């Protein structure tokens, strides 16, 4: 039997996860578990590139692990680990830094966005974020990376780094390919910006049904549709994108058809979305509540994930040492 291709993806423990995280990455990650050998990281080193509260970090990591498992990541099928517990991530990032031109990093769109959002907290880690992301992927020689379309520039940079490393030192890493889900990204409730906790434009995975409705009821739809009797264009409506992520085929077709002929209003469309969204998120919330009662299970899953991740990382770094000409002084696999 052919060995399964390896997958890596990570989510930052930067607070409560929202439906943008779920749609943009987690749904895809969950679906890949049967076909691929998956490694999923809670990337805490990425989370400290912006202002954060150290007193809340441990709980945020635990909550992120709970959400992962509650949503459908199975620690028996996949490796679930914390980035900072496997030293190879930062070790390989430093090595990749030495071959990555600064000009490559300056052109990454997310650096410019983060710089604008946090003008008083621009640091080297923020600029170097994509190299650490490349190391996250390459440490496990992942061939597939489930991402939203906003992460594609980062992945292309990873591929460039691979080509440079392989060209300088011999073929070591595969060029990872993106795996984009059926719905790669949904915007925030403002219909303009990326869904974000800091912009207060998101629905959290653990929002109550009433909280979800309060947010959806005021969410921006097709801005050209001013009155209930105006026909709309679902292809230009962010709420319809959410339908594609949470509603079944019948409801999606019904809302698209009736929107175009003004058969239903935006509020009617939101009510259908609300019911379908809660139908999917309610079991996740119930699973999360049970997991929080069994802290030992979650911590054991993370410890086991660290052990399994370190085994793979050690093999990769052993080859990297050999390619760099320093293997003699490392007995990692001895």
N, C-alpha and C positions, 0 to 999 in steps of 0.2 A: 504494500500500500504506500502510495506517495505521501511524503511528509507534508503536513498542512502548511500553507503559507502563514507567515507571522504578521500580526496586526498590532500596532500600538496607537493608543490615543490617550489624552489626558484632559482632566477638568480641574480648574483651580478651586481651592477651598476658600473662596472669597465671599462667603455668606450663603444665604439660601439660594438653591438652584431654582431657575425659572423655566418656563416652557420653551424659551429660546434655546437653553442648554439641551433640553429634552429632545426637541425637534431637530436642532442643528447637528447634534452628535449622538446623544444617548440612544435614540431609537435605532439608528444605524449600527451602533456598537452592540446592542442587544441582539440584533438579527444576524450578526456575523459569527456568533459564538459556536454555531454548529459546524460551519464550513472552514473556519480558520482557527489558528492557535493565537489567542488574544491576550494581550497584556494591556491592562488599563491602569493608568497612574493618577493619583491625586497629586497634582504638581504644585506643591507648596512653595518651592523656590521661585516659581513664576509669580506666585501671589504676592511675594514681598518686593516686587519691582515697583509697586505703587504703595501709597500710604496704607498702613494696616495696624491692627491692634494686637500686639503679641499676647495679651491676656486672653484673647478669644481664639487664637489660632488652633490650639489643640481640639477645642470643641468643634470648630469649623471643619477640621479634617475628619473628625468622627462623624459629623452630620453629613459630610459629602460621601463618606463610605456607606452610611445608612441609605442615602438616596440612590446611590449606585445599585446596591443590592436590592432595595425595595422596588426599583424600576425594572429589574430583570437581569442584572449582571450576576452570574452564578460563580462564586469563588471556586466551585469544584470544576467548572469548565474553563474559566478564565483566571489569569493572574491579576489580582487586585492588590496594588501596592502603593506606598507613599514614596514619592520621588526622592526626598531627602534621606531616606533610609538606605538607599543604594548609591554608594559613593561614586560609582562609575559614571553617573549622569554629569556631575560637575567635572570629573577628571577628563572625560572625553570632550566636554564642552571646551575646556582650556586648550586641549590639543587642536580642536577644530578652529578655535580662535586664531591660532597661529597661521592658518592658511586662508582665512576669510578676510578679504579686503573690506576696509571700513566703508568704502563707497557702496558695497552691496547692501550693507545694513541701513545706510542713510536713505536708500530708495524704497525701503519697505513701508507701505502705507500706514500700517498700524502704529509705527513709531511716531509719525507725524500726528496721528490722531491722539495718541496718548499724551504727547507733548502739549497739544492744545488743551486737552482736558485737565492736565496736571502741570501747569506751567511752573509751579513752585516745587515740583518733585521730579525733575528730569535727572535721571541717574544713568550710570553706565549699564546697569542691569536692564534698564528699559530699552536701551539701544541694542544690547547683546541678547535680548530675549530670543530672537530667532535662532541663534547659534545653540543656545541651551535646548530649544525645541528640536533642532536637528539632532543633537546628542541624545535626547530622549528616544527618538525614533531609531537612530543608527546603533545605539547601544544594544538593541535587541535584533538588529538587522531586519527590521520590519519591512515588508514589501507592500503593505497596504495600510493606509491611514484614513480612517473615517473622519471627514471634516465638513464643516459648512463652507460655502463658497468664499466667505470672508477670510478663511485661512489658506486659501490657495497660493497667495504670494509667499507665505512662509514655507509651504511645501516645495514650491519651485526653487526657493533659495536652498533648501535642504538638498535638492537634486543637484544644484550647482556645486555645493560643497562636496557632495559625493564624487562628482566628476573630477574635481580638483584633487581630492585626497587619493582617489584611485589612480589618477594620472601621475601624481608625484611618488606614490609609495607602492603601487601595485593594487590590483583589484581586491578590495576588502569589503566594501558595502554595496548592497543593491540600491538601485534608484527607486525609492518608494513612490507608489502611485496613489492618487486620491480616490477615495470611495465616498461619493456624495449620495445622500439619501434622496428619496422621492421629493422631499421638501428640504432644500438645503439651508434655508434661513427664513425666519419671519422677523419682520420689523417690530419695534416696540408699539405700544398702544397709541403713540402719537402718529404712527404711520410714516415717520420720517427717519428716525434714528434707530440704530441697532438696539435690540431689547437689552436693557441694562438696569441693574439695581440702583446705580448712582444717578441715573436719569429718571428714576421713579416712573418707568413706563412698562413695567413687566407684571406678569402673573406668575406667582411662585407655585412650585409643585405642591406645597403644603397649604396654600390658601384654602379657606373654607368655601363652600359653594356660594354663600352669600358674598364673600369677598371677591370671588371670581366675577359674579354678576355685576357688582358695583363697578368693577374696572371695565368689563366688557361693554356695559351699557353706555359709557361715555367715550369709548374708543373711536378713533377716527376711521371712517370708511372711505368710500369713493368721494373725494372732495368735490367732484363735479355734480354730484347728486344733491341738490339743495332742498327739494321737497319730496314728500312721500310719493307723489305721482310722477316724479322724474324717472325715466329709465336709467339704469346704472350699467357700469362695465365691471364685472367681477374680476377681470384680469388686471384691473388697476386698483383693486381693493385689498388692503392688507388682511382684513378679516376673512376674505375668501381664501387667502393663503393658509390661514389657520384652519379653515374648514378642510383643506386638503390634508392637513396633518392629523386632524382629530375626528372628522366625520366620515361616514360610509359613502359609498358610491351614489346611493339613492338620494341622500340629503345633499351631496355636492351638486349633482345634476339638477335637483329641484331648485336649490338656491341660485345657481347660475342662470337657469332658464327664467325663473320668476323675477330675478333682479333686472335682467335685460328688458323685460316688458313692464316693469313696475308692478308686477303681480303681488310682490311682498315688499315691505319696507325694510330698512336697515335694522330696525329694532327686532322685527320678526326673524331676520337672518341671524341676529345675535342670540336670540333665545334658543334657536336650534343648535348653534355652535356651543352655547353654554352647557346645554344638556349633554352633548356628545363629549365635550372636554371633561366635564366632571365624571362622566362614566368611565373614562380612561384613567383619570388622576385619582379617583377615590380608592381603587385597590392599591395604588402605590402608597397613598397616605396610610392606609390600614396596615400594609406591610411594614412601613417605616415605624409606626407606633409599636408594633410587636418587636422589631429589631432593637429599639431603644430600651426595651425591657431586658434584652439579652446582650449586654455590653460585651460579655466574654466571647460570644460567638463572633461579633464584629472584629474585635481585637485579634482573635485567633486567625480569622481570615486574612487580616492585614499582615500578621507575622508570617503566616505560611506564604503569602504572596511575596513578601520581602525575600524569604529564603529561595523561592523558585526563581525570582527575578535575578537575584545575585548569582545564581548558577549560570544563567545565560550570559549575564554581563561579564562574568569572569572569563568565559570563553572568548567573547569579543575582545576584551581588553588584552588578553594574552596574545592574540593575533596582532592587535595594534602595536603592542610593545615590540613584537618581532619586526613589524614593518618599519618602526622608528629606529630600530637598532639598539634597543635597551632591554630586550627580553632577559638577558643574562642576570639582571639585577632584580628581577621580579619572580617570585616563587608562588604566584597566586594559585596555580593549579597543581603545585607539587604536593 
